[in-house]
């Protein structure tokens, strides 16, 4: 059994309005809830992520490291 504990990279005072459990796979990686039932407590999956992320260059470089 393996456990991974991660910190929140984007920790801020802003409330979380979407949560994602990202594995890097597409097999079975979509939420089966209808859009009108998704709220801030719903954990979405890889195929539900349809955002473009723009971060400062130095943040990007730190993330890649």
C-alpha positions in Angstrom: 0.0 0.0 0.0 1.3 3.4 -1.0 0.2 6.8 0.4 1.0 10.2 -1.1 0.6 13.3 1.0 0.7 16.6 -0.9 0.5 20.2 0.1 -1.7 22.7 -1.7 0.5 24.4 -4.3 -2.0 27.2 -4.8 -2.8 27.9 -1.1 -4.5 31.3 -0.8 -7.3 33.1 1.0 -9.6 32.4 -2.0 -12.4 29.8 -1.4 -12.2 26.5 -3.3 -15.1 26.3 -5.8 -13.9 23.2 -7.8 -11.9 20.2 -6.6 -10.2 17.8 -8.9 -8.6 14.4 -8.3 -6.1 14.2 -11.1 -4.3 11.0 -11.9 -3.0 11.7 -15.5 -5.2 9.0 -17.0 -8.4 9.2 -19.1 -9.7 5.7 -18.4 -12.8 6.1 -16.2 -11.7 9.6 -15.3 -14.9 11.7 -15.6 -17.5 12.5 -13.0 -20.9 11.0 -13.6 -22.9 13.8 -11.9 -25.0 16.2 -14.1 -23.7 19.8 -14.3 -26.5 21.1 -12.1 -25.5 18.8 -9.3 -21.9 19.7 -9.2 -20.9 22.0 -6.3 -17.8 22.9 -4.2 -17.9 19.5 -2.4 -17.9 17.5 -5.7 -14.6 15.9 -6.6 -14.1 16.1 -10.3 -11.7 14.0 -12.3 -9.2 14.3 -15.2 -11.6 14.6 -18.1 -13.7 17.2 -16.3 -10.8 19.6 -16.2 -11.2 22.1 -19.1 -9.4 25.1 -17.8 -6.3 27.0 -19.2 -3.9 27.9 -16.4 -1.7 30.9 -16.7 0.9 31.5 -14.0 3.8 33.8 -13.6 7.0 32.6 -15.3 8.9 32.0 -12.0 6.0 30.0 -10.6 5.9 27.9 -13.7 9.7 27.2 -13.4 9.3 26.3 -9.7 6.4 24.0 -10.6 8.4 22.2 -13.3 11.3 21.7 -10.9 
